[in-house]
């Protein structure tokens, strides 16, 4: 399937633990990771109400999301696109929405409660990667 023409980059904070689902596609397991980020700053000022974005990652991005993302982590989604979707609202009407399909992201900051051990563990794991998977 060709990639869409649109492209998006966004920074936010994870609102919950990513939800991992594995489905069979062509007799091979496909990992899908869904997560939500909140965006509440604009040009250095806190917004009166946060914006929430639903994100989905597949393949390499899903593996990285499952391994490194957790509630409260700040990330920058560096390569993604918008995919239109629909859902049924609580009032029974069909609603339109967008989902962010994530191809790549990077961690911006670690949880303030981290004592440094988490940072060391992530850095060691990244150092153990011998080759780029793409």
C-alpha positions as CSV (number, residue, x, y, z in Angstrom):
1,X,0.0,0.0,0.0
2,X,1.5,3.4,-1.0
3,X,2.2,5.9,1.8
4,X,-0.1,8.9,2.0
5,X,1.1,12.3,0.8
6,X,0.5,14.0,4.2
7,X,3.2,14.1,6.9
8,X,3.1,15.1,10.6
9,X,5.5,15.7,13.4
10,X,4.3,16.3,16.9
11,X,5.6,16.4,20.5
12,X,3.6,15.2,23.5
13,X,3.4,13.3,26.7
14,X,2.0,9.7,26.8
15,X,-1.3,9.6,28.6
16,X,-1.2,5.8,29.5
17,X,0.7,2.6,29.0
18,X,0.8,1.7,25.2
19,X,-1.6,-1.1,24.3
20,X,0.0,-4.0,22.4
21,X,-2.0,-6.3,20.1
22,X,-0.6,-9.1,17.9
23,X,-2.7,-10.2,14.9
24,X,-1.9,-12.7,12.2
25,X,-1.3,-11.2,8.8
26,X,-0.4,-13.6,5.9
27,X,0.4,-16.3,8.5
28,X,2.9,-14.0,10.2
29,X,2.4,-12.1,13.5
30,X,1.9,-8.4,13.2
31,X,2.4,-6.2,16.3
32,X,0.2,-3.2,16.6
33,X,0.8,-0.7,19.4
34,X,-1.8,2.0,20.2
35,X,-1.1,4.9,22.5
36,X,-2.3,8.4,23.1
37,X,-0.3,11.6,23.6
38,X,-1.3,14.9,25.1
39,X,-0.1,18.3,23.8
40,X,-0.6,21.2,26.1
41,X,2.0,23.8,25.3
42,X,2.0,26.3,22.3
43,X,4.8,28.8,21.8
44,X,6.0,28.5,25.4
45,X,2.5,29.0,26.9
46,X,0.4,26.3,28.6
47,X,-2.9,25.8,26.7
48,X,-6.1,26.1,28.7
49,X,-7.1,22.6,27.5
50,X,-4.8,19.8,26.4
51,X,-5.2,18.3,22.9
52,X,-5.1,14.5,22.7
53,X,-3.9,12.5,19.7
54,X,-4.5,8.8,19.2
55,X,-1.4,7.1,17.7
56,X,-0.8,3.6,16.1
57,X,2.6,2.1,15.4
58,X,3.5,-1.1,13.4
59,X,6.7,-3.0,12.8
60,X,9.9,-1.5,14.0
61,X,8.1,1.5,15.5
62,X,5.7,-0.8,17.4
63,X,8.7,-2.8,18.8
64,X,10.4,0.4,20.0
65,X,7.1,1.8,21.4
66,X,6.4,-1.4,23.4
67,X,10.0,-1.5,24.7
68,X,10.6,2.2,25.6
69,X,7.3,4.1,26.0
70,X,5.4,4.4,29.2
71,X,2.9,6.8,30.8
72,X,4.4,10.2,31.3
73,X,7.2,9.9,28.8
74,X,7.7,12.9,26.5
75,X,8.2,12.0,22.9
76,X,8.5,13.6,19.5
77,X,6.9,11.7,16.7
78,X,9.3,12.5,13.9
79,X,7.8,10.5,11.0
80,X,4.1,9.9,10.8
81,X,1.0,10.6,8.7
82,X,-2.7,11.2,9.4
83,X,-5.2,8.5,8.6
84,X,-8.9,9.4,8.6
85,X,-11.1,7.2,10.7
86,X,-14.7,7.0,12.0
87,X,-16.2,5.7,15.2
88,X,-19.6,5.6,16.9
89,X,-20.1,8.4,19.5
90,X,-21.8,7.9,22.8
91,X,-25.0,9.4,21.3
92,X,-25.0,6.7,18.6
93,X,-24.0,9.0,15.7
94,X,-21.1,8.4,13.4
95,X,-18.1,10.6,14.2
96,X,-15.0,11.4,12.1
97,X,-11.5,11.5,13.5
98,X,-7.9,11.2,12.6
99,X,-5.4,8.6,13.8
100,X,-1.7,9.3,13.7
101,X,0.2,6.4,12.0
102,X,3.7,6.5,13.6
103,X,6.7,5.4,11.6
104,X,9.4,6.7,13.9
105,X,9.7,8.7,17.2
106,X,12.3,9.7,19.7
107,X,12.3,10.1,23.4
108,X,12.7,13.7,24.6
109,X,12.9,13.4,28.4
110,X,12.7,10.7,31.0
111,X,10.2,10.6,33.9
112,X,11.2,13.0,36.6
113,X,11.1,10.2,39.1
114,X,13.7,8.1,37.3
115,X,16.9,7.8,39.3
116,X,19.1,7.4,36.3
117,X,19.0,3.5,36.2
118,X,16.3,3.7,33.6
119,X,18.4,6.0,31.4
120,X,21.4,3.7,31.8
121,X,19.4,0.6,30.8
122,X,18.0,2.3,27.7
123,X,21.4,3.6,26.6
124,X,22.9,0.1,27.1
125,X,20.2,-1.5,25.1
126,X,20.7,1.1,22.3
127,X,24.5,0.5,22.4
128,X,23.9,-3.3,21.9
129,X,22.2,-2.6,18.5
130,X,24.7,-3.8,15.9
131,X,22.9,-2.6,12.8
132,X,20.1,-0.4,11.7
133,X,17.0,-2.5,11.0
134,X,16.1,-0.7,7.8
